[in-house]
Amino acid sequence: MGKFVIKASDSGCHFVLKADNGEVIATSQHYKSKESCKKGIESVKKNAPDAEVVEEEA
């Protein structure tokens, strides 16, 4: 199962979603606090389990 990894920086943090093999498959926006970052993770978990896949033309 994949995992969310919170990465801290001097100005806040962001999260990455990693596949079982360790490959990064998604990267979040930058958050000013760890609490906001965790809320972002919860939002992805809540809103995307059955997300539709849509192709857009360039």
C-alpha distance matrix in Angstrom:
0.0 3.8 6.7 10.3 13.0 16.6 19.3 22.8 26.1 29.7 29.8 26.5 22.9 20.1 16.4 14.1 10.6 9.0 7.0 5.7 9.4 10.5 12.1 13.0 12.6 14.4 17.0 18.7 22.4 24.2 24.7 27.7 26.1 22.9 23.4 23.5 20.4 18.5 20.2 19.0 15.3 16.2 18.1 15.4 13.1 16.4 17.9 15.4 13.4 16.1 17.7 20.3 20.4 23.9 25.6 28.4 31.4 32.2
3.8 0.0 3.8 7.1 9.8 13.4 15.9 19.5 22.7 26.3 26.3 23.2 19.4 16.6 12.8 10.3 6.9 5.4 4.4 5.1 8.5 8.2 9.4 9.6 9.3 10.8 13.2 15.1 18.8 20.6 21.3 24.4 23.1 20.1 20.9 20.7 17.4 16.0 17.8 16.2 12.7 14.3 16.0 13.1 11.6 15.2 16.4 13.9 12.8 15.8 16.6 19.3 19.1 22.3 23.9 26.3 29.2 29.6
6.7 3.8 0.0 3.8 6.4 9.9 12.7 16.2 19.5 23.1 23.1 19.9 16.2 13.7 10.0 8.3 5.7 5.3 6.8 7.7 10.4 8.9 10.4 9.7 10.2 10.6 12.0 13.3 16.8 18.1 18.4 21.3 19.7 16.5 17.5 17.7 14.3 12.9 15.2 13.9 10.4 12.4 14.6 12.2 11.0 14.7 16.3 14.5 14.0 17.4 18.0 21.0 21.0 24.0 25.6 27.6 30.6 30.8
10.3 7.1 3.8 0.0 3.8 6.6 9.7 13.0 16.3 19.8 19.6 16.3 12.6 10.1 6.4 5.7 4.5 6.3 9.1 11.0 13.1 10.7 11.5 9.6 10.2 9.3 9.6 10.2 13.5 14.4 14.7 17.5 16.0 13.0 14.2 14.1 10.6 9.6 12.1 10.7 7.4 10.1 12.3 10.3 10.0 13.7 15.1 13.9 14.4 17.8 17.8 20.9 21.0 23.7 25.3 26.9 29.8 29.8
13.0 9.8 6.4 3.8 0.0 3.8 6.3 9.8 13.1 16.7 17.0 13.9 10.3 8.4 5.4 5.3 6.4 7.4 10.9 12.5 13.8 10.6 11.7 9.7 11.5 10.5 9.6 10.4 13.2 13.2 13.5 15.9 14.5 11.5 13.6 13.9 10.3 10.0 13.2 12.0 9.5 12.6 14.8 13.2 13.4 16.9 18.3 17.3 18.1 21.5 21.2 24.1 23.9 26.3 27.6 28.8 31.5 31.0
16.6 13.4 9.9 6.6 3.8 0.0 3.8 6.5 10.0 13.4 13.5 10.3 6.8 5.9 4.3 6.6 9.0 10.9 14.5 16.3 17.4 14.1 14.8 12.3 13.9 12.1 10.1 9.7 11.5 10.7 10.4 12.4 10.9 8.0 10.7 11.1 7.6 8.2 11.6 10.7 9.2 12.4 14.5 13.7 14.5 17.6 19.0 18.6 19.9 23.3 22.7 25.7 25.7 27.7 29.0 29.8 32.5 31.8
19.3 15.9 12.7 9.7 6.3 3.8 0.0 3.8 6.8 10.5 11.1 8.7 5.4 5.5 5.8 7.7 10.9 12.3 16.1 18.0 18.4 14.7 15.1 12.6 14.8 13.0 10.3 10.3 11.4 9.8 10.3 11.8 11.1 9.2 12.6 12.7 9.5 11.2 14.3 13.1 12.4 15.8 17.4 16.5 17.8 20.9 21.8 21.3 22.9 26.1 25.1 27.9 27.4 29.1 30.0 30.5 32.8 31.7
22.8 19.5 16.2 13.0 9.8 6.5 3.8 0.0 3.8 7.0 8.1 6.0 4.2 6.7 8.6 11.2 14.5 16.1 19.9 21.7 22.1 18.4 18.8 16.2 18.4 16.2 13.2 12.4 12.4 9.7 9.5 9.8 9.1 8.0 11.8 12.2 9.9 12.0 15.0 14.4 14.4 17.5 19.1 18.9 20.3 23.0 24.0 24.0 25.8 29.0 27.9 30.7 30.4 31.9 32.8 33.0 35.2 33.8
26.1 22.7 19.5 16.3 13.1 10.0 6.8 3.8 0.0 3.8 5.4 5.3 5.5 8.4 11.1 13.5 17.1 18.7 22.5 24.6 24.6 20.8 20.7 18.1 20.2 18.0 14.5 13.6 12.8 9.6 9.9 9.5 10.1 10.3 14.0 14.0 12.2 14.9 17.5 16.6 17.2 20.4 21.5 21.3 23.2 25.7 26.4 26.4 28.5 31.5 30.1 32.6 32.1 33.1 33.7 33.5 35.4 33.7
29.7 26.3 23.1 19.8 16.7 13.4 10.5 7.0 3.8 0.0 3.8 5.8 8.1 11.4 14.5 17.2 20.8 22.5 26.3 28.3 28.4 24.5 24.5 21.8 23.8 21.4 17.8 16.6 15.1 11.5 11.2 9.5 10.5 11.7 15.2 15.2 14.3 17.1 19.4 18.9 20.0 22.9 23.9 24.1 26.1 28.4 29.0 29.3 31.6 34.6 33.1 35.5 35.1 36.0 36.5 36.1 37.9 36.0
29.8 26.3 23.1 19.6 17.0 13.5 11.1 8.1 5.4 3.8 0.0 3.8 7.0 10.1 13.7 16.7 20.3 22.6 26.4 28.8 29.0 25.3 24.9 21.8 23.3 20.4 16.7 14.8 12.6 8.8 8.4 6.4 8.5 10.6 13.6 12.9 12.5 15.8 17.4 16.7 18.5 21.2 21.7 22.2 24.6 26.5 26.8 27.4 30.0 32.8 31.0 33.4 33.2 33.8 34.5 33.8 35.7 33.9
26.5 23.2 19.9 16.3 13.9 10.3 8.7 6.0 5.3 5.8 3.8 0.0 3.8 7.3 10.7 14.0 17.4 19.9 23.7 26.0 26.7 23.1 22.8 19.7 21.0 18.0 14.5 12.3 10.7 7.0 5.6 4.3 5.3 7.0 10.1 9.5 8.8 12.0 13.8 13.3 14.8 17.6 18.3 18.9 21.1 23.0 23.6 24.3 26.7 29.6 28.1 30.7 30.7 31.7 32.7 32.3 34.5 33.1
22.9 19.4 16.2 12.6 10.3 6.8 5.4 4.2 5.5 8.1 7.0 3.8 0.0 3.8 7.0 10.3 13.7 16.1 19.9 22.3 23.0 19.4 19.2 16.1 17.4 14.6 11.2 9.4 8.7 5.8 5.3 6.4 6.6 6.3 9.7 9.0 6.8 9.9 12.2 11.1 12.0 15.1 16.0 16.1 18.1 20.4 21.1 21.3 23.6 26.6 25.2 27.9 27.8 29.0 30.0 30.0 32.3 31.1
20.1 16.6 13.7 10.1 8.4 5.9 5.5 6.7 8.4 11.4 10.1 7.3 3.8 0.0 3.8 6.9 10.3 13.1 16.8 19.5 20.3 16.9 16.3 12.9 13.8 10.8 7.5 5.7 6.1 4.9 5.8 8.7 9.0 8.2 10.8 9.3 6.2 9.1 11.1 9.1 9.6 13.1 13.7 13.1 15.3 17.9 18.2 18.1 20.4 23.3 21.7 24.3 24.1 25.4 26.4 26.5 29.0 27.9
16.4 12.8 10.0 6.4 5.4 4.3 5.8 8.6 11.1 14.5 13.7 10.7 7.0 3.8 0.0 3.8 6.8 9.6 13.3 15.9 17.0 13.8 13.4 10.2 11.0 8.4 6.0 5.4 7.8 8.1 8.9 12.0 11.5 9.6 11.7 10.6 6.9 8.4 10.8 8.5 7.6 11.3 12.3 11.0 12.7 15.7 16.3 15.7 17.5 20.6 19.4 22.2 22.0 23.7 24.9 25.6 28.2 27.5
14.1 10.3 8.3 5.7 5.3 6.6 7.7 11.2 13.5 17.2 16.7 14.0 10.3 6.9 3.8 0.0 3.8 6.3 9.9 12.8 13.7 10.6 9.8 6.5 7.5 5.6 4.4 6.2 9.5 10.7 12.3 15.5 15.3 13.3 15.3 14.2 10.5 11.4 13.6 10.9 9.2 12.9 13.7 11.3 12.8 16.2 16.5 15.0 16.5 19.4 18.2 20.7 20.0 22.0 22.9 23.9 26.4 25.8
10.6 6.9 5.7 4.5 6.4 9.0 10.9 14.5 17.1 20.8 20.3 17.4 13.7 10.3 6.8 3.8 0.0 3.8 6.8 9.9 11.4 9.1 8.5 5.8 5.7 5.1 6.5 8.4 12.1 14.0 15.2 18.6 18.0 15.6 17.0 16.0 12.5 12.4 14.2 11.7 9.1 12.2 13.1 10.1 10.8 14.4 14.8 12.7 13.6 16.5 15.8 18.4 17.8 20.2 21.5 23.0 25.8 25.6
9.0 5.4 5.3 6.3 7.4 10.9 12.3 16.1 18.7 22.5 22.6 19.9 16.1 13.1 9.6 6.3 3.8 0.0 3.8 6.6 7.7 5.4 5.4 4.4 5.6 7.2 9.1 11.8 15.4 17.0 18.5 21.6 20.9 18.3 20.0 19.4 15.7 15.5 17.7 15.4 12.5 15.4 16.6 13.5 13.5 17.3 17.8 15.3 15.5 18.2 17.9 20.2 19.3 21.9 22.8 24.6 27.1 27.0
7.0 4.4 6.8 9.1 10.9 14.5 16.1 19.9 22.5 26.3 26.4 23.7 19.9 16.8 13.3 9.9 6.8 3.8 0.0 3.8 5.4 5.3 5.4 6.4 6.5 9.3 12.1 14.9 18.6 20.5 22.0 25.2 24.5 21.8 23.2 22.6 19.1 18.5 20.3 18.1 15.0 17.3 18.4 15.1 14.5 18.1 18.5 15.6 15.0 17.4 17.5 19.5 18.4 21.3 22.2 24.5 27.0 27.2
5.7 5.1 7.7 11.0 12.5 16.3 18.0 21.7 24.6 28.3 28.8 26.0 22.3 19.5 15.9 12.8 9.9 6.6 3.8 0.0 3.8 5.5 7.4 9.6 10.2 13.0 15.6 18.3 22.0 23.6 24.8 27.8 26.7 23.7 25.1 25.0 21.4 20.4 22.6 20.8 17.4 19.3 20.9 17.8 16.6 20.2 21.1 18.2 17.0 19.4 20.1 22.2 21.3 24.4 25.3 27.9 30.3 30.6
9.4 8.5 10.4 13.1 13.8 17.4 18.4 22.1 24.6 28.4 29.0 26.7 23.0 20.3 17.0 13.7 11.4 7.7 5.4 3.8 0.0 3.8 5.6 9.0 10.4 13.7 16.0 19.2 22.7 24.2 25.9 28.9 28.1 25.3 27.1 26.9 23.2 22.7 25.0 22.9 19.9 22.2 23.6 20.4 19.7 23.3 23.9 20.9 20.0 22.2 22.5 24.2 22.7 25.5 25.9 28.2 30.3 30.3
10.5 8.2 8.9 10.7 10.6 14.1 14.7 18.4 20.8 24.5 25.3 23.1 19.4 16.9 13.8 10.6 9.1 5.4 5.3 5.5 3.8 0.0 3.8 6.4 9.0 11.6 13.3 16.4 19.8 20.9 22.6 25.5 24.7 22.1 24.2 24.0 20.2 20.1 22.6 20.5 17.7 20.4 21.9 18.9 18.6 22.4 23.0 20.3 20.1 22.6 22.5 24.4 23.1 25.6 26.0 27.9 30.1 29.7
12.1 9.4 10.4 11.5 11.7 14.8 15.1 18.8 20.7 24.5 24.9 22.8 19.2 16.3 13.4 9.8 8.5 5.4 5.4 7.4 5.6 3.8 0.0 3.8 6.2 9.3 11.3 14.8 18.1 19.7 21.9 25.0 24.8 22.5 24.6 23.9 20.1 20.5 22.6 20.0 17.6 20.5 21.4 18.1 18.4 22.1 22.1 19.2 19.4 21.5 20.8 22.4 20.6 22.8 22.8 24.6 26.5 26.0
13.0 9.6 9.7 9.6 9.7 12.3 12.6 16.2 18.1 21.8 21.8 19.7 16.1 12.9 10.2 6.5 5.8 4.4 6.4 9.6 9.0 6.4 3.8 0.0 3.8 5.8 7.4 11.0 14.3 16.0 18.3 21.5 21.6 19.6 21.7 20.6 16.9 17.6 19.6 16.7 14.7 17.9 18.5 15.3 16.2 19.8 19.6 17.0 17.8 20.0 18.9 20.7 19.0 21.0 21.2 22.6 24.7 24.0
12.6 9.3 10.2 10.2 11.5 13.9 14.8 18.4 20.2 23.8 23.3 21.0 17.4 13.8 11.0 7.5 5.7 5.6 6.5 10.2 10.4 9.0 6.2 3.8 0.0 3.8 7.1 10.4 13.8 16.4 18.6 22.2 22.4 20.5 22.1 20.5 17.1 17.7 18.9 15.8 13.8 16.7 16.7 13.1 14.3 17.6 16.8 13.9 14.9 16.7 15.4 16.9 15.2 17.3 17.7 19.3 21.6 21.4
14.4 10.8 10.6 9.3 10.5 12.1 13.0 16.2 18.0 21.4 20.4 18.0 14.6 10.8 8.4 5.6 5.1 7.2 9.3 13.0 13.7 11.6 9.3 5.8 3.8 0.0 3.8 6.7 10.1 12.9 15.2 18.8 19.2 17.7 19.1 17.2 13.9 14.9 15.9 12.5 11.2 14.3 13.9 10.6 12.6 15.7 14.7 12.4 14.2 16.3 14.5 16.3 15.0 16.7 17.4 18.6 21.1 20.7
17.0 13.2 12.0 9.6 9.6 10.1 10.3 13.2 14.5 17.8 16.7 14.5 11.2 7.5 6.0 4.4 6.5 9.1 12.1 15.6 16.0 13.3 11.3 7.4 7.1 3.8 0.0 3.8 6.9 9.3 11.8 15.4 16.1 15.1 16.8 14.8 11.5 13.4 14.5 11.1 10.6 14.2 13.8 11.3 13.8 16.7 15.9 14.4 16.7 18.9 17.0 18.9 17.9 19.1 19.7 20.2 22.6 21.7
18.7 15.1 13.3 10.2 10.4 9.7 10.3 12.4 13.6 16.6 14.8 12.3 9.4 5.7 5.4 6.2 8.4 11.8 14.9 18.3 19.2 16.4 14.8 11.0 10.4 6.7 3.8 0.0 3.7 6.5 8.6 12.3 13.2 12.6 14.0 11.5 8.6 11.0 11.6 8.1 8.7 12.1 11.4 9.7 12.8 15.1 14.4 13.8 16.5 18.9 16.8 19.0 18.6 19.7 20.7 20.9 23.5 22.7
22.4 18.8 16.8 13.5 13.2 11.5 11.4 12.4 12.8 15.1 12.6 10.7 8.7 6.1 7.8 9.5 12.1 15.4 18.6 22.0 22.7 19.8 18.1 14.3 13.8 10.1 6.9 3.7 0.0 3.8 6.5 10.1 11.9 12.4 13.7 10.7 8.8 12.0 12.1 8.9 10.8 13.9 12.7 12.0 15.4 17.1 16.2 16.2 19.3 21.4 19.1 21.1 20.7 21.2 22.1 21.7 24.0 22.9
24.2 20.6 18.1 14.4 13.2 10.7 9.8 9.7 9.6 11.5 8.8 7.0 5.8 4.9 8.1 10.7 14.0 17.0 20.5 23.6 24.2 20.9 19.7 16.0 16.4 12.9 9.3 6.5 3.8 0.0 3.8 6.8 9.1 10.2 12.1 9.5 8.0 11.7 12.4 10.1 12.1 15.2 14.7 14.6 17.6 19.4 19.0 19.3 22.2 24.7 22.5 24.7 24.4 25.0 25.8 25.3 27.5 26.2
24.7 21.3 18.4 14.7 13.5 10.4 10.3 9.5 9.9 11.2 8.4 5.6 5.3 5.8 8.9 12.3 15.2 18.5 22.0 24.8 25.9 22.6 21.9 18.3 18.6 15.2 11.8 8.6 6.5 3.8 0.0 3.8 5.6 7.2 8.7 6.1 5.6 9.4 9.9 8.7 11.2 13.7 13.6 14.4 17.0 18.5 18.7 19.6 22.4 25.1 23.3 25.8 26.1 26.9 28.2 27.8 30.3 29.2
27.7 24.4 21.3 17.5 15.9 12.4 11.8 9.8 9.5 9.5 6.4 4.3 6.4 8.7 12.0 15.5 18.6 21.6 25.2 27.8 28.9 25.5 25.0 21.5 22.2 18.8 15.4 12.3 10.1 6.8 3.8 0.0 3.8 7.1 8.7 7.1 7.9 11.2 11.9 11.6 14.1 16.3 16.4 17.7 20.1 21.4 21.8 23.1 25.8 28.5 26.9 29.5 29.8 30.6 31.8 31.3 33.7 32.5
26.1 23.1 19.7 16.0 14.5 10.9 11.1 9.1 10.1 10.5 8.5 5.3 6.6 9.0 11.5 15.3 18.0 20.9 24.5 26.7 28.1 24.7 24.8 21.6 22.4 19.2 16.1 13.2 11.9 9.1 5.6 3.8 0.0 3.8 5.3 5.3 6.4 8.8 10.0 10.8 12.7 14.5 15.5 17.0 18.8 20.1 21.2 22.6 24.9 27.9 26.8 29.7 30.4 31.6 33.1 33.0 35.6 34.7
22.9 20.1 16.5 13.0 11.5 8.0 9.2 8.0 10.3 11.7 10.6 7.0 6.3 8.2 9.6 13.3 15.6 18.3 21.8 23.7 25.3 22.1 22.5 19.6 20.5 17.7 15.1 12.6 12.4 10.2 7.2 7.1 3.8 0.0 3.8 5.4 4.9 6.2 8.6 9.7 10.6 12.4 14.1 15.4 16.6 18.3 19.9 21.0 22.9 26.2 25.4 28.6 29.3 30.9 32.6 33.0 35.7 35.0
23.4 20.9 17.5 14.2 13.6 10.7 12.6 11.8 14.0 15.2 13.6 10.1 9.7 10.8 11.7 15.3 17.0 20.0 23.2 25.1 27.1 24.2 24.6 21.7 22.1 19.1 16.8 14.0 13.7 12.1 8.7 8.7 5.3 3.8 0.0 3.8 5.4 5.2 6.3 8.7 10.0 10.7 12.4 14.5 15.5 16.5 18.3 20.0 21.8 25.1 24.5 27.9 29.0 30.7 32.8 33.2 36.2 35.8
23.5 20.7 17.7 14.1 13.9 11.1 12.7 12.2 14.0 15.2 12.9 9.5 9.0 9.3 10.6 14.2 16.0 19.4 22.6 25.0 26.9 24.0 23.9 20.6 20.5 17.2 14.8 11.5 10.7 9.5 6.1 7.1 5.3 5.4 3.8 0.0 3.8 5.4 5.0 6.3 8.8 9.8 10.4 12.6 14.3 15.1 16.2 18.0 20.4 23.3 22.3 25.4 26.4 27.8 29.8 29.9 32.9 32.4
20.4 17.4 14.3 10.6 10.3 7.6 9.5 9.9 12.2 14.3 12.5 8.8 6.8 6.2 6.9 10.5 12.5 15.7 19.1 21.4 23.2 20.2 20.1 16.9 17.1 13.9 11.5 8.6 8.8 8.0 5.6 7.9 6.4 4.9 5.4 3.8 0.0 3.8 5.4 5.0 6.4 8.8 9.8 10.8 12.6 14.3 15.4 16.4 18.6 21.7 20.7 23.8 24.5 26.1 27.9 28.3 31.2 30.7
18.5 16.0 12.9 9.6 10.0 8.2 11.2 12.0 14.9 17.1 15.8 12.0 9.9 9.1 8.4 11.4 12.4 15.5 18.5 20.4 22.7 20.1 20.5 17.6 17.7 14.9 13.4 11.0 12.0 11.7 9.4 11.2 8.8 6.2 5.2 5.4 3.8 0.0 3.8 5.3 5.1 6.3 8.6 10.0 10.6 12.3 14.2 15.5 17.0 20.4 20.1 23.5 24.6 26.6 28.8 29.6 32.8 32.6
20.2 17.8 15.2 12.1 13.2 11.6 14.3 15.0 17.5 19.4 17.4 13.8 12.2 11.1 10.8 13.6 14.2 17.7 20.3 22.6 25.0 22.6 22.6 19.6 18.9 15.9 14.5 11.6 12.1 12.4 9.9 11.9 10.0 8.6 6.3 5.0 5.4 3.8 0.0 3.8 5.4 5.0 6.1 8.7 9.8 10.4 12.0 14.0 16.0 19.0 18.5 21.9 23.4 25.2 27.6 28.3 31.6 31.7
19.0 16.2 13.9 10.7 12.0 10.7 13.1 14.4 16.6 18.9 16.7 13.3 11.1 9.1 8.5 10.9 11.7 15.4 18.1 20.8 22.9 20.5 20.0 16.7 15.8 12.5 11.1 8.1 8.9 10.1 8.7 11.6 10.8 9.7 8.7 6.3 5.0 5.3 3.8 0.0 3.8 5.4 5.0 6.4 8.7 9.8 10.5 11.8 14.3 17.2 16.1 19.3 20.4 22.0 24.2 24.8 28.0 28.0
15.3 12.7 10.4 7.4 9.5 9.2 12.4 14.4 17.2 20.0 18.5 14.8 12.0 9.6 7.6 9.2 9.1 12.5 15.0 17.4 19.9 17.7 17.6 14.7 13.8 11.2 10.6 8.7 10.8 12.1 11.2 14.1 12.7 10.6 10.0 8.8 6.4 5.1 5.4 3.8 0.0 3.8 5.4 5.2 6.2 8.6 10.1 10.6 12.3 15.7 15.2 18.6 19.7 21.9 24.1 25.2 28.5 28.7
16.2 14.3 12.4 10.1 12.6 12.4 15.8 17.5 20.4 22.9 21.2 17.6 15.1 13.1 11.3 12.9 12.2 15.4 17.3 19.3 22.2 20.4 20.5 17.9 16.7 14.3 14.2 12.1 13.9 15.2 13.7 16.3 14.5 12.4 10.7 9.8 8.8 6.3 5.0 5.4 3.8 0.0 3.8 5.5 5.0 6.0 8.5 10.1 11.3 14.7 14.8 18.4 20.2 22.5 25.3 26.6 30.0 30.6
18.1 16.0 14.6 12.3 14.8 14.5 17.4 19.1 21.5 23.9 21.7 18.3 16.0 13.7 12.3 13.7 13.1 16.6 18.4 20.9 23.6 21.9 21.4 18.5 16.7 13.9 13.8 11.4 12.7 14.7 13.6 16.4 15.5 14.1 12.4 10.4 9.8 8.6 6.1 5.0 5.4 3.8 0.0 3.8 5.4 5.1 5.9 8.2 10.5 13.1 12.5 15.9 17.8 19.8 22.6 23.6 27.1 27.8
15.4 13.1 12.2 10.3 13.2 13.7 16.5 18.9 21.3 24.1 22.2 18.9 16.1 13.1 11.0 11.3 10.1 13.5 15.1 17.8 20.4 18.9 18.1 15.3 13.1 10.6 11.3 9.7 12.0 14.6 14.4 17.7 17.0 15.4 14.5 12.6 10.8 10.0 8.7 6.4 5.2 5.5 3.8 0.0 3.8 5.4 5.3 5.6 8.1 10.9 10.1 13.5 14.9 17.2 19.8 21.2 24.6 25.4
13.1 11.6 11.0 10.0 13.4 14.5 17.8 20.3 23.2 26.1 24.6 21.1 18.1 15.3 12.7 12.8 10.8 13.5 14.5 16.6 19.7 18.6 18.4 16.2 14.3 12.6 13.8 12.8 15.4 17.6 17.0 20.1 18.8 16.6 15.5 14.3 12.6 10.6 9.8 8.7 6.2 5.0 5.4 3.8 0.0 3.8 5.8 5.9 6.4 10.0 10.5 14.3 16.1 18.9 21.7 23.6 27.2 28.2
16.4 15.2 14.7 13.7 16.9 17.6 20.9 23.0 25.7 28.4 26.5 23.0 20.4 17.9 15.7 16.2 14.4 17.3 18.1 20.2 23.3 22.4 22.1 19.8 17.6 15.7 16.7 15.1 17.1 19.4 18.5 21.4 20.1 18.3 16.5 15.1 14.3 12.3 10.4 9.8 8.6 6.0 5.1 5.4 3.8 0.0 3.8 6.0 6.8 9.5 10.2 13.9 16.4 19.0 22.2 23.9 27.6 29.0
17.9 16.4 16.3 15.1 18.3 19.0 21.8 24.0 26.4 29.0 26.8 23.6 21.1 18.2 16.3 16.5 14.8 17.8 18.5 21.1 23.9 23.0 22.1 19.6 16.8 14.7 15.9 14.4 16.2 19.0 18.7 21.8 21.2 19.9 18.3 16.2 15.4 14.2 12.0 10.5 10.1 8.5 5.9 5.3 5.8 3.8 0.0 3.8 6.3 7.8 7.3 10.7 13.3 15.5 18.8 20.4 24.1 25.6
15.4 13.9 14.5 13.9 17.3 18.6 21.3 24.0 26.4 29.3 27.4 24.3 21.3 18.1 15.7 15.0 12.7 15.3 15.6 18.2 20.9 20.3 19.2 17.0 13.9 12.4 14.4 13.8 16.2 19.3 19.6 23.1 22.6 21.0 20.0 18.0 16.4 15.5 14.0 11.8 10.6 10.1 8.2 5.6 5.9 6.0 3.8 0.0 3.8 5.5 4.7 8.4 10.5 13.2 16.4 18.4 22.1 23.6
13.4 12.8 14.0 14.4 18.1 19.9 22.9 25.8 28.5 31.6 30.0 26.7 23.6 20.4 17.5 16.5 13.6 15.5 15.0 17.0 20.0 20.1 19.4 17.8 14.9 14.2 16.7 16.5 19.3 22.2 22.4 25.8 24.9 22.9 21.8 20.4 18.6 17.0 16.0 14.3 12.3 11.3 10.5 8.1 6.4 6.8 6.3 3.8 0.0 3.8 5.8 9.3 11.5 14.9 18.1 20.7 24.3 26.1
16.1 15.8 17.4 17.8 21.5 23.3 26.1 29.0 31.5 34.6 32.8 29.6 26.6 23.3 20.6 19.4 16.5 18.2 17.4 19.4 22.2 22.6 21.5 20.0 16.7 16.3 18.9 18.9 21.4 24.7 25.1 28.5 27.9 26.2 25.1 23.3 21.7 20.4 19.0 17.2 15.7 14.7 13.1 10.9 10.0 9.5 7.8 5.5 3.8 0.0 3.8 6.5 9.3 12.6 16.1 18.8 22.5 24.7
17.7 16.6 18.0 17.8 21.2 22.7 25.1 27.9 30.1 33.1 31.0 28.1 25.2 21.7 19.4 18.2 15.8 17.9 17.5 20.1 22.5 22.5 20.8 18.9 15.4 14.5 17.0 16.8 19.1 22.5 23.3 26.9 26.8 25.4 24.5 22.3 20.7 20.1 18.5 16.1 15.2 14.8 12.5 10.1 10.5 10.2 7.3 4.7 5.8 3.8 0.0 3.8 6.5 9.4 12.9 15.4 19.1 21.2
20.3 19.3 21.0 20.9 24.1 25.7 27.9 30.7 32.6 35.5 33.4 30.7 27.9 24.3 22.2 20.7 18.4 20.2 19.5 22.2 24.2 24.4 22.4 20.7 16.9 16.3 18.9 19.0 21.1 24.7 25.8 29.5 29.7 28.6 27.9 25.4 23.8 23.5 21.9 19.3 18.6 18.4 15.9 13.5 14.3 13.9 10.7 8.4 9.3 6.5 3.8 0.0 3.8 6.3 10.0 12.7 16.4 18.9
20.4 19.1 21.0 21.0 23.9 25.7 27.4 30.4 32.1 35.1 33.2 30.7 27.8 24.1 22.0 20.0 17.8 19.3 18.4 21.3 22.7 23.1 20.6 19.0 15.2 15.0 17.9 18.6 20.7 24.4 26.1 29.8 30.4 29.3 29.0 26.4 24.5 24.6 23.4 20.4 19.7 20.2 17.8 14.9 16.1 16.4 13.3 10.5 11.5 9.3 6.5 3.8 0.0 3.8 6.8 10.0 13.5 15.9
23.9 22.3 24.0 23.7 26.3 27.7 29.1 31.9 33.1 36.0 33.8 31.7 29.0 25.4 23.7 22.0 20.2 21.9 21.3 24.4 25.5 25.6 22.8 21.0 17.3 16.7 19.1 19.7 21.2 25.0 26.9 30.6 31.6 30.9 30.7 27.8 26.1 26.6 25.2 22.0 21.9 22.5 19.8 17.2 18.9 19.0 15.5 13.2 14.9 12.6 9.4 6.3 3.8 0.0 3.8 6.5 10.1 12.8
25.6 23.9 25.6 25.3 27.6 29.0 30.0 32.8 33.7 36.5 34.5 32.7 30.0 26.4 24.9 22.9 21.5 22.8 22.2 25.3 25.9 26.0 22.8 21.2 17.7 17.4 19.7 20.7 22.1 25.8 28.2 31.8 33.1 32.6 32.8 29.8 27.9 28.8 27.6 24.2 24.1 25.3 22.6 19.8 21.7 22.2 18.8 16.4 18.1 16.1 12.9 10.0 6.8 3.8 0.0 3.8 6.8 9.6
28.4 26.3 27.6 26.9 28.8 29.8 30.5 33.0 33.5 36.1 33.8 32.3 30.0 26.5 25.6 23.9 23.0 24.6 24.5 27.9 28.2 27.9 24.6 22.6 19.3 18.6 20.2 20.9 21.7 25.3 27.8 31.3 33.0 33.0 33.2 29.9 28.3 29.6 28.3 24.8 25.2 26.6 23.6 21.2 23.6 23.9 20.4 18.4 20.7 18.8 15.4 12.7 10.0 6.5 3.8 0.0 3.8 6.5
31.4 29.2 30.6 29.8 31.5 32.5 32.8 35.2 35.4 37.9 35.7 34.5 32.3 29.0 28.2 26.4 25.8 27.1 27.0 30.3 30.3 30.1 26.5 24.7 21.6 21.1 22.6 23.5 24.0 27.5 30.3 33.7 35.6 35.7 36.2 32.9 31.2 32.8 31.6 28.0 28.5 30.0 27.1 24.6 27.2 27.6 24.1 22.1 24.3 22.5 19.1 16.4 13.5 10.1 6.8 3.8 0.0 3.8
32.2 29.6 30.8 29.8 31.0 31.8 31.7 33.8 33.7 36.0 33.9 33.1 31.1 27.9 27.5 25.8 25.6 27.0 27.2 30.6 30.3 29.7 26.0 24.0 21.4 20.7 21.7 22.7 22.9 26.2 29.2 32.5 34.7 35.0 35.8 32.4 30.7 32.6 31.7 28.0 28.7 30.6 27.8 25.4 28.2 29.0 25.6 23.6 26.1 24.7 21.2 18.9 15.9 12.8 9.6 6.5 3.8 0.0
